[in-house]
Amino acid sequence: MIDYKKISRNIFIFYAVLLASVVAFVVSCELNLLPLEGLLVDVDATAMYVLEVATLFVVGIGLLAALKGFHWCLHHKVLVAESQQRANLYASYSFVRIAILGALMLYGAFLYYATLENWGMYYGLAAFVVSFFCLPSAEGVKAELEMDSATCS
């Protein structure tokens, strides 16, 4: 018997730990415990532009990997597995998805403090908003794990 509430609770706990680490990072930077403020301010305009464009691609690919990658894994790896293995794979892929989004949030906060430009925090906030769609309830876990892999694409 699969415990859907336990899976949902474990995913939420992992999300809370990652979110707390992002908040701790921001608080550390605000209290100047991590001297990152203005680390990349002296970079010339061309290098800053390249950094902005590269960050846009990194965040875009990371968000796609977190959302569409999980969707692909759900339908091609999780739903074809047996019952208990299906639950374990679902939890593992959910942890990976949330870890990717947590890394993107940290990356955005790092760039915000290192460049003193708002665009870094905007990318971190985008990952934060997307992360809300990755927290399934127990009913959501049950619905996703009981889907028929032949009828989904």
C-alpha positions as CSV (number, residue, x, y, z in Angstrom):
1,M,0.0,0.0,0.0
2,I,1.4,3.4,-1.0
3,D,1.3,6.1,1.6
4,Y,0.5,9.2,-0.5
5,K,0.5,11.5,2.4
6,K,4.0,10.5,3.4
7,I,5.3,11.1,-0.1
8,S,3.7,14.5,-0.3
9,R,5.0,15.4,3.2
10,N,8.5,14.3,2.3
11,I,8.5,16.4,-0.9
12,F,7.2,19.4,1.1
13,I,9.9,18.9,3.8
14,F,12.6,18.8,1.1
15,Y,11.1,22.0,-0.4
16,A,11.0,23.7,3.0
17,V,14.7,22.9,3.6
18,L,15.7,24.2,0.2
19,L,13.6,27.3,0.7
20,A,15.1,27.9,4.1
21,S,18.6,27.6,2.6
22,V,17.7,30.3,0.1
23,V,16.3,32.5,2.8
24,A,19.5,31.9,4.9
25,F,21.6,32.8,1.9
26,V,19.7,36.1,1.4
27,V,19.8,36.9,5.1
28,S,23.6,36.2,5.2
29,C,24.1,38.6,2.3
30,E,21.9,41.2,3.8
31,L,23.8,41.0,7.1
32,N,27.0,41.1,5.2
33,L,28.1,37.7,6.6
34,L,28.8,36.7,3.0
35,P,30.7,39.6,1.3
36,L,29.1,39.2,-2.2
37,E,27.6,42.6,-2.6
38,G,29.0,44.2,-5.7
39,L,31.4,41.3,-6.4
40,L,30.8,41.7,-10.2
41,V,30.1,45.4,-10.4
42,D,33.5,46.2,-12.0
43,V,32.9,43.9,-15.0
44,D,32.7,45.7,-18.3
45,A,29.4,46.1,-20.1
46,T,30.0,43.4,-22.7
47,A,30.8,40.8,-20.1
48,M,27.8,41.8,-18.1
49,Y,25.6,41.5,-21.2
50,V,27.0,38.0,-21.8
51,L,26.3,37.1,-18.2
52,E,22.7,38.3,-18.5
53,V,22.1,36.4,-21.7
54,A,23.8,33.3,-20.3
55,T,21.7,33.5,-17.1
56,L,18.6,33.8,-19.2
57,F,19.4,30.6,-21.0
58,V,20.5,28.8,-17.8
59,V,17.2,29.8,-16.0
60,G,15.1,29.0,-19.0
61,I,16.7,25.6,-19.5
62,G,16.5,24.9,-15.8
63,L,12.8,25.7,-15.6
64,L,12.2,23.5,-18.7
65,A,14.2,20.7,-17.2
66,A,12.3,20.9,-13.9
67,L,8.9,21.0,-15.4
68,K,9.0,19.2,-18.7
69,G,11.8,16.8,-17.6
70,F,9.6,15.7,-14.7
71,H,6.6,15.3,-17.0
72,W,8.7,13.1,-19.4
73,C,10.1,11.1,-16.5
74,L,6.6,10.6,-15.0
75,H,5.2,9.2,-18.2
76,H,8.2,7.2,-19.5
77,K,9.9,6.1,-16.3
78,V,7.5,6.3,-13.3
79,L,4.2,5.1,-14.8
80,V,5.8,2.0,-16.4
81,A,7.2,0.8,-13.1
82,E,5.6,-1.5,-10.5
83,S,3.6,0.0,-7.6
84,Q,6.1,0.5,-4.9
85,Q,8.9,1.3,-7.3
86,R,6.6,3.8,-8.9
87,A,6.2,5.6,-5.6
88,N,10.0,5.7,-5.0
89,L,10.7,6.9,-8.5
90,Y,8.1,9.6,-8.2
91,A,9.6,10.9,-5.0
92,S,13.1,10.8,-6.4
93,Y,12.2,12.7,-9.5
94,S,10.2,15.2,-7.4
95,F,13.3,15.8,-5.3
96,V,15.4,16.4,-8.4
97,R,12.9,18.8,-9.8
98,I,12.8,20.8,-6.5
99,A,16.5,20.7,-6.2
100,I,16.9,22.2,-9.7
101,L,14.4,25.0,-8.8
102,G,16.2,25.6,-5.5
103,A,19.5,25.9,-7.3
104,L,18.0,28.4,-9.7
105,M,16.7,30.4,-6.7
106,L,20.1,30.5,-5.2
107,Y,21.7,31.4,-8.5
108,G,19.3,34.3,-8.9
109,A,20.0,35.6,-5.4
110,F,23.7,35.2,-5.9
111,L,23.6,37.2,-9.1
112,Y,21.4,39.9,-7.5
113,Y,24.0,40.5,-4.8
114,A,27.0,40.0,-7.0
115,T,25.9,42.4,-9.8
116,L,23.6,44.7,-7.8
117,E,21.1,44.4,-10.7
118,N,17.5,43.4,-10.3
119,W,17.5,40.9,-13.1
120,G,19.2,38.3,-11.0
121,M,16.5,38.4,-8.4
122,Y,13.8,38.3,-11.1
123,Y,15.1,35.0,-12.3
124,G,15.3,33.7,-8.8
125,L,11.7,34.8,-8.2
126,A,10.6,33.1,-11.5
127,A,12.0,29.8,-10.1
128,F,10.3,30.5,-6.8
129,V,6.9,31.0,-8.5
130,V,7.4,27.9,-10.6
131,S,8.3,25.9,-7.5
132,F,4.7,26.3,-6.2
133,F,3.5,24.1,-9.0
134,C,5.9,21.3,-7.9
135,L,4.3,20.7,-4.5
136,P,1.7,18.1,-4.9
137,S,-0.9,17.3,-2.2
138,A,-1.6,13.7,-1.2
139,E,-4.5,13.7,-3.7
140,G,-2.2,15.0,-6.4
141,V,0.4,12.3,-5.7
142,K,-2.4,9.7,-5.8
143,A,-3.8,11.0,-9.1
144,E,-0.4,11.1,-10.8
145,L,0.7,7.7,-9.6
146,E,-2.6,6.0,-10.6
147,M,-2.6,7.4,-14.1
148,D,-2.5,4.8,-16.9
149,S,0.8,5.2,-18.8
150,A,-0.9,4.0,-22.1
151,T,-3.5,6.8,-22.0
152,C,-1.0,9.7,-21.3
153,S,1.5,11.2,-23.6
